[in-house]
């Protein structure tokens, strides 16, 4: 048997090392500058980020912004007892819902809010086949206090409680004219039965309005502290006391209740502004 070792292959071999690359001068030259390119890109990105940060509002704490606004919404009143009297005296029923237009504002003291509002509501005009007409409107003033639960550069989210006094006005008329009812102690039904060409009854009520709202402040620039506000508020009206009616300066006897009740939704637009807290 032939025990000679196998013949060696004299051809040169090339060792492959994991992670190595061919030493191509065209490849090596750019790679030497990669760390410089990456550093330059990082500096550019940092400069751009700093410029944007200067243009954007900071996240510093802000107090609730002051807001002065005009508002439009819906309103409700309890007209069940009132419509029963209208029907008994040949009038059409009046609607228990209407729209309201108002104005108001609030200003902060810390996170507490203090303000005032005025609202006027119209419940429509009704006319019968025989020409008898009735119309009802209402308006009230409120002093309000509340608390801002959340504030930011653009938003106030808050709760308010308003308390005030208002009046409901009912105007009734008869095309036949004639003298209006007159008495030292006028009865509500007698006034409806004999309104003359026109008679006006005025009811006074107290009102409370708890509500929740959100207002958005639209700023023109990042450095602005004043701008246009848009808001939405939901709440309910409570009239705890019976409406007190008068006619020609005299108290009316036997009149029904007719104060605002139930929920409301209001949209508002106004002008607002704030200052940064220290």
C-alpha positions in Angstrom: 0.0 0.0 0.0 1.1 3.5 -0.7 1.4 5.5 2.5 2.7 8.7 1.0 0.9 11.8 2.1 -1.3 13.4 -0.5 0.3 16.0 -2.8 -0.1 19.6 -1.7 -1.9 22.0 -3.9 0.5 24.9 -4.6 -2.3 27.3 -5.8 -2.6 30.4 -3.6 -5.6 30.5 -1.3 -7.5 33.6 -0.2 -8.8 33.7 3.4 -12.2 35.2 4.0 -12.7 37.0 7.3 -16.2 37.7 8.4 -16.9 41.4 8.4 -14.0 42.3 6.1 -14.4 44.0 2.8 -12.2 44.1 -0.3 -9.7 46.8 0.0 -11.0 48.8 -2.9 -9.6 52.4 -2.8 -12.8 53.8 -4.3 -14.8 52.3 -1.4 -12.3 53.1 1.4 -12.1 56.9 0.6 -15.7 57.7 1.2 -15.9 55.5 4.3 -13.1 57.6 5.9 -15.5 60.6 5.8 -18.7 59.0 7.0 -18.3 60.1 10.6 -17.7 63.7 9.4 -20.9 63.5 7.3 -23.0 62.1 10.2 -21.7 64.8 12.5 -22.6 67.5 10.1 -26.1 66.1 9.6 -26.6 66.0 13.3 -25.6 69.7 13.7 -28.0 70.7 10.9 -30.9 68.8 12.5 -30.1 70.3 15.9 -30.1 73.8 14.4 -33.5 73.2 12.6 -35.0 71.8 15.7 -33.8 74.8 17.8 -35.3 77.2 15.3 -38.7 75.4 15.3 -38.7 75.4 19.1 -38.3 79.2 19.2 -41.3 79.6 16.9 -43.6 77.2 18.8 -45.3 78.1 22.1 -43.5 76.8 25.2 -45.2 74.4 27.6 -45.0 76.8 30.5 -48.0 76.8 32.8 -50.7 79.2 31.8 -53.5 80.8 33.7 -57.1 80.5 32.3 -57.5 83.2 29.7 -60.1 86.0 30.0 -63.0 85.7 27.6 -65.6 88.1 26.3 -68.2 86.5 24.0 -71.5 86.5 22.1 -73.5 83.3 22.5 -76.3 81.6 20.5 -78.2 78.6 21.8 -81.5 77.0 22.7 -83.7 77.4 25.7 -86.8 75.8 27.3 -89.5 76.9 29.7 -92.4 75.1 31.4 -95.5 76.1 29.5 -97.9 73.3 30.4 -100.0 75.3 32.9 -99.7 78.4 30.8 -101.0 76.7 27.6 -104.0 75.3 29.6 -105.0 78.9 30.4 -104.4 80.0 26.7 -106.6 77.1 25.5 -109.4 78.0 27.9 -109.4 81.6 26.5 -109.3 80.8 22.8 -105.5 81.2 22.2 -103.2 78.9 20.5 -100.6 77.0 22.6 -97.2 78.7 22.8 -94.0 76.7 22.2 -92.0 75.7 25.2 -88.7 75.8 23.3 -87.0 78.7 21.6 -83.6 80.2 20.8 -81.5 82.6 22.9 -79.0 85.3 22.1 -76.6 86.5 24.8 -73.4 88.1 25.8 -71.0 87.7 28.7 -67.5 87.2 29.9 -65.3 85.9 32.6 -61.9 86.6 34.0 -59.6 84.4 36.1 -58.3 84.8 39.6 -55.9 81.9 39.8 -58.0 79.0 38.5 -61.2 80.5 39.8 -63.4 82.3 37.2 -65.7 85.2 37.8 -68.1 86.7 35.3 -71.5 87.9 34.2 -73.9 87.2 31.4 -77.1 88.4 29.8 -79.5 86.2 27.7 -82.6 87.0 25.8 -85.0 84.2 24.5 -87.9 84.3 22.1 -90.6 81.6 22.2 -92.5 82.7 19.2 -95.8 84.2 18.1 -99.1 82.5 17.7 -102.4 83.5 16.1 -105.8 81.9 16.1 -108.4 81.8 13.2 -110.4 84.5 15.0 -107.3 86.7 15.2 -106.3 86.4 18.8 -102.6 86.5 19.2 -100.1 85.7 21.9 -96.4 86.1 22.1 -93.8 85.2 24.8 -90.2 86.3 25.4 -87.8 86.1 28.3 -84.5 87.6 29.4 -82.3 87.3 32.4 -79.0 88.5 34.0 -76.5 86.1 35.7 -73.6 86.5 38.0 -71.3 83.5 37.5 -68.4 81.9 39.3 -66.6 78.7 38.4 -63.3 76.8 38.2 -61.0 76.0 35.3 -60.3 72.2 35.5 -57.8 72.3 32.6 -56.0 75.1 30.9 -53.4 75.2 28.1 -52.0 77.5 25.5 -55.3 77.2 23.5 -58.0 75.7 25.8 -60.0 76.4 28.9 -62.2 73.6 30.2 -64.3 74.8 33.1 -67.4 74.6 35.2 -69.6 77.6 36.0 -72.6 78.2 38.3 -74.7 81.2 37.4 -77.3 82.9 39.6 -79.6 85.7 38.7 -83.0 87.2 38.0 -85.1 87.4 34.9 -88.5 88.3 33.4 -91.0 86.6 31.1 -93.2 88.9 29.0 -96.5 87.8 27.5 -98.3 90.0 25.0 -101.9 89.1 24.2 -104.3 90.9 21.8 -107.8 90.7 20.3 -108.7 92.1 16.9 -112.1 93.3 18.2 -110.2 95.7 20.4 -112.3 97.2 23.2 -111.1 98.3 26.6 -108.5 96.2 28.3 -109.2 94.5 31.6 -108.7 96.8 34.6 -108.8 96.0 38.2 -107.0 96.7 41.5 -106.4 92.9 41.8 -106.4 91.6 38.3 -106.9 87.9 37.6 -104.7 86.2 35.1 -107.7 84.5 33.2 -109.6 87.8 33.2 -106.8 89.6 31.4 -106.6 86.8 28.8 -110.3 87.0 28.3 -110.3 90.8 27.8 -107.0 91.8 26.4 -108.3 94.8 24.4 -106.1 95.8 21.5 -103.0 94.7 23.5 -102.1 93.7 27.0 -98.7 92.9 28.5 -98.1 90.6 31.5 -94.7 90.5 33.1 -93.4 87.7 35.2 -90.3 87.8 37.4 -88.3 84.7 38.4 -85.0 83.7 39.9 -82.7 81.4 37.9 -79.7 79.2 38.6 -77.5 77.7 35.8 -74.9 75.1 36.4 -72.9 74.4 33.3 -69.7 72.9 31.8 -67.8 74.5 28.9 -64.8 74.5 26.7 -63.3 77.5 25.0 -60.6 77.5 22.3 -58.3 80.5 21.9 -57.0 80.9 18.3 -53.7 82.9 18.4 -52.4 84.7 15.3 -48.8 84.0 16.1 -46.8 82.0 18.7 -46.0 85.2 20.6 -49.6 86.4 20.7 -51.4 86.4 24.0 -54.8 87.6 22.6 -57.0 86.2 19.9 -60.4 85.0 18.8 -62.3 82.5 21.0 -64.7 79.8 20.0 -66.7 78.0 22.7 -69.3 75.4 23.5 -71.3 75.1 26.8 -73.9 72.6 28.1 -75.9 73.1 31.2 -79.4 73.3 32.7 -81.6 76.1 33.9 -83.4 75.9 37.3 -86.1 78.2 38.4 -86.8 77.2 42.0 -89.4 79.9 42.8 -92.8 80.5 41.3 -93.0 83.2 38.7 -94.4 86.5 40.1 -96.7 88.3 37.6 -97.7 92.0 37.3 -100.1 93.8 35.0 -100.1 97.6 34.6 -98.0 97.8 37.8 -100.3 95.6 39.9 -99.8 92.1 41.1 -101.7 89.4 39.1 -103.7 86.8 41.0 -103.9 83.1 39.9 -101.1 83.2 37.4 -99.2 80.0 36.4 -95.4 79.4 36.6 -93.3 80.2 33.5 -89.6 80.2 34.3 -86.8 78.7 32.3 -86.2 75.0 32.9 -84.2 72.1 31.3 -81.0 71.7 29.4 -79.3 74.1 27.0 -76.5 74.1 24.4 -74.7 77.3 23.5 -72.1 78.2 21.0 -70.0 81.3 21.4 -67.5 83.5 19.6 -65.5 86.2 21.3 -62.1 87.8 22.1 -59.8 86.4 24.8 -56.3 86.6 26.2 -54.1 85.4 29.0 -50.8 85.9 30.7 -48.2 83.3 31.6 -47.9 82.4 35.2 -44.6 83.0 36.9 
